[in-house]
Amino acid sequence: MPENRPPRRRFAHIGFAGVLGGTLLISLLHHASPSSHLHWHNVFQHLYYAPTVLAALLFGWRGGLAAGLLAGISHLPDILKTSSDSPDYAIEQMVEILVLCLVGVLTGFFSDRDQKQRKDLEKATGRLTEVYRELQRNFEQMKRAERLFAVGQLAAGLAHELRNPLGSLAGAAGILQRNAHLEPKHQECIEIINKESYRLNRLLTDFLDFARPRPPKYLTIDVDSLIGSVIQLAAHGVGRNEISLRKNVADQLPPLEGDPELLKQMLLNLVMNAIQATPDRGDVIVSASRKETSLLIRVQDHGCGIAPELMDKIFDPFFTTKEGGTGLGLPVAHQIVQQHGGILTAEPNPD
């Protein structure tokens, strides 16, 4: 239906109707004027320039030429009628038609050139905008790398200093727990010590993995098999929730050179985050496809999303919105991707 047409196409249809209607109206007025009123004939003849120039501006040189020819055809009966009585006037009118077509062609030519320059400018602006965004992303990556390096140096020393006394505490709690005559409240306190010692030890392990990651052991990896094994492992974390884990891998992807264990750890971390962010019902999709000369792996969920003001912080160490989280999962994943020469980003879904 007309109201559903795109605005540019609708505007072109209106312009075409205006050119055609204007030319026909001028022709009717021209032919309705008495032959003796040469002044009005000259006025109407010059009015043909308006729809011709309009057609040239809207449709380029072809539109200008077509409008000029249409005006000439509309004016042809008057020329033939006056050619026997006034041949000089008829020749003058033929020249006027040629000039009209020439004006339409030249106006359309300059209009086409202007539109081409405008499109080239828009393309250049788009490319510059994309380059600026890429520079911003690289700058953020550099800032994040500097923060991670500083925290990593601190983490390495601090974790080693804390792990020894933590082991002593856990050992002492284990000795006390073997006492059969402990009161229930003392037993409860020892269980708390054991639980918190285990949690702190896990945190320190993540801390050390982040601070001093092992170098990748590069092997040839089949991307489809890698994603399939990650989904199989992550399926145990779905529980009773109605969450569907789906794989969408493009055909004929080349093998990937990387450390299978590190990449599996990174992807499993992202998929588990997606599962935890998804409500009781939803989809988690792991896809892989080509992106120019690179491989793009995307983990997409339909969960609660990330607030825009927190988007720049999610890869910072110890930043977490989950209760009981360590805030090291995404930084470690980010670090693994960087070790493989890649980039890890987070984006909201289009919808």
N, C-alpha and C positions, 0 to 999 in steps of 0.2 A: 504494500500500500504506500502511497506517496509520503505519508507522515513518518514512515519507517526508513526512508532513504537517508543516507549519510548527508550531513549539511553541505559538503562541497559538491556532491552530485546534484543535490536539490538546487543549489545556487546556479550550477551550470545549466540545468533545465530551465530555470527562470530566465537566465541570460539569453538562452537560445530562443525562448518564446518572445522575449523583448525585441531581439534583433529581427526575427521574422515578422512579428506584428508591426514593428515600427516601419520596416521596409514596405509592407503591404499598405499601411495607412498612408504613407507618403505617396505611394503609387496611385492610390485611389484619389487623393486630393489633387495630384498632378493631372490625372486624366479627366477629372471633373472640371478643371479650370478651362475657360474658353481659350481657343488658340490665339485670340487677339491680345490676351493678357500675358505678354512675354515676361513682365516683371515677376508675376507669381510663378511662372514656370521656372525662372532662374532661382527663385527662393526655394521651391520644392526640390529642384535638382541639387542644390547645395545641402539640403537637409539630409540627403542620402549619406553624407559623410558621418553623421552621428551613429547610425546602426553599424556602418562599416568599421569605424574606429572601435566601437564597443565590442564587435565580434573579434577584432584583432586582439584587443586586450584580454578577452576571455579565452579565446581558442587559438591564439597564435597567428602566424602568417597564413596558414591554410584557412582559418576562419575569416580573416580579413579579405582574402582573395575570393572566397565563396560569397561573402556578403556583397563585395563589389560587383561580382558577376550577376548576383541576384538583382541588385539595383539596376545594372545595365539591361538585363532581360526585361525587367519591369518597365524600363524607359524606352525599350526598343520600338513598341508600337507608335509612340509619339514621334520618334525619329523617322520611321518609315512614312508616316503620314505627312511630315513636313519636308521630306527629302526632295520631292518633285517641285514644290513651290519655292523652297529656300534651301538649296544644296549646301550653301556655306554654313547655315545654321545647323544642318544635320551633321556636317563634318565636325563642327565645333562640339556638338553633343557627343560624338563618338570619341573625340579626344578627351572630353571630360570624363567619360566612362573609363578610359584607359588610366587617366590620372587617379580616378577613384580607386581602381584596383591596385595601382602602384602605392597609394597611401595606405590601403589595407595591408598590403604585403610588408611594407617598411615598418608600419606600426606593430604588426604582429611579430616581425623579426626582432625588433628591439624589446618587445614584451617577452618573447621567448628567452632572449638573452638575459633579461633582468630576472626572470623566474629561475633560470639555470644558475645564475650567480647567487640568488637567494637560497636555492637548495644546496649549493656547494658550501655556502656560509653556515647553513644549518648542520650539514654533515661535519664541517670542521668544528663547530661549536660542540656537537655531540662527542666528537673524538677528544676534544680538549677536556670536556667534563669527565669523560671516562678516565683519561690520564690523571686528572686531578684526584678522582676517587681512588685510583690505584696508588697514587703517591700518598694519600691519606692512610690507606690500608697499610702500605709499607712502613709509614712513619709510626703507626700504632703497633705494628709488629716489632719494630726496633725498640720502642719504649717498653713493650712488654718483655722483650728479650733482656733488656737491661735490668728490669725489675726481677725477672726470674733468676738471672745470674747472681745478683746481689743476695737474694733470698737463699739461693742454693748454697752459696759460700757459707752463709750463716747457719743454714740447716745442717750441713755436714758436720761442723764442729759441735753444734748443740746436741744433735741426735746421739752422737757417740758419748757425750758427757752424761746424758740422761739415761741411756740404756743400761749402764752398769748398776746404778742405784735402783733402777726399776726392777732389774732382775733379782737383786737382793731382796727387795720388798716382796716380790712374788714368791721367792723361795721361802722366806720367813712365814708368809701366810700359809703356804702349803704345809710346813712343819706344824704350825698351830692347828691347822684343820684336821690333822691326823689324831689329835687328842680326843679320845672318846668321851671325856668328862666335860666338854665345853657346854656352857649354857646356850640356849637357843639364840639369845640376843648377841652373844659373842660369835656364834656360828654365822649369823646374819651379817655381822660386820666383816668377817673374814671373806664371805662370799662377795661382798661389795668390793673389798680390796682386790680379790682375784679378777672380778669383772672389769674394774677400772684399769687394772694393770694390763690386762689383755687388750683393752681398747687403746691405751697409751702406747703399747708395744706395736700395735697395728699402725697407729698414727706415725710412729717413728720409722717403721718400715717403709711406709709410703713416702715419708719425708726423705729418707735416704735414697729411695728409688728416684725421687724427683731431683735431689741435689746432685747425685752422681749416677746418672743413667748409664747402663752398659751400652757399649757400641753395638750397632745392629750387625747381625750375621746374615749377609745377603744371600738369598736363595731365589730361585725362580718360582713364582707363586701363581696359581690359577685363581683369578679373582672370584669366579663363580663358586669354587670350592671353599675359598676363604670366607665369603659371606654366608654360605650355607652352614659351615661349622659354627660361625658366630650365632646365627639364628637358632641353631639347635641347642647351643649352650644357654642362650638367653631365654629359651622357652621355659626353662625351669623356674625363672624368676617371675613369670606371669602370674602364677598361683591360680586362684579361682576367678580372677578378673577376666572379663570377656574381651581380651585384647588380641588382635590378629597380627601376627608377625609375617610380613610379606617380603619377598625378594623380587627385584626387578632389575635384571642384568641384561645389558645390550648384547646382541649377538656378535661373535667374532672379535671379542676384546683381546688385545695382546696380553701375554703374561706380564706380571709385575715383578720387578726386582726389589726385594725387601726382606726384612726379618719377619717370618710368619708369626712367631710368638708375640713380638712387639705389636705388630699390626692387628693381631687378633685381640690383644689386650686393649688396644686403643678403640677398636670397633665395638668390642663387648661393653666397654665403659660407656660409649655413646648410646648404644642400644638400651642398656639398663637405665641410663638417665631418661631416655625417651619413654620407657615403660613406666618409670616412676612418675613422670610428668603427665602421663595419660590417665584419664579417669577410668572408672570401672569398665567402660566400653569404648573401643576406638581401634585405630590402626597404627602400626609402626612399620614403615616401609624403608627397606635398605636397597638403594639402587646404585648402579654403576654404569657409566657411559663415557664416551670420549668427549673431551673438550679441547678442541684444536689438537695440540701435540701432547696433552696431559690426560690423566685419568681422573674423572670426577666421581667420588663416592659420596652419596648423600644419605643421611639418616633423618627421616622425616616422621614427626608424630603429630597427632591432632589433640595435644594436651592443652594445659593451661597457658603455655607460652611464657615468654620472658619480658618483663617490663622494660620499655625502651631505656629508662635511666640506669638499668642494671646491665645492659648489653655489653658495655665496655669493661665490666668487672668480672665477668664469668670465668675468664681465663687467669685471673689473678690468684696466686696461692692463698689458701685458707678462706677464700670467699665462698660462702655457701648459703643457700636458703632452705636447706633440708635439715630437719632436726636430727642431730647425731652425725651429720656429715662432716668429713674432714676438710673439704674444700680443696682437695688435691687431685681429684679424678680428672677434671677437665685440664688443669695445667699439665699433668703427666701426659694426657692424650695429645695436647698441643705440642709438647716436647717431642713425643714420638714422631708426629707428623713432620716437625721441623728436621729431625734427624734424617728423615727420608727425602728431604728437599721439597716438601709440600707445604701447603697452607691450610690451616683449620679455621673456619669461620662459622658464625651463627647468623641465621637470617630468619625473619618471621615468614610464615607461609603467605602466599599471595592473597588468600581469602581471609 
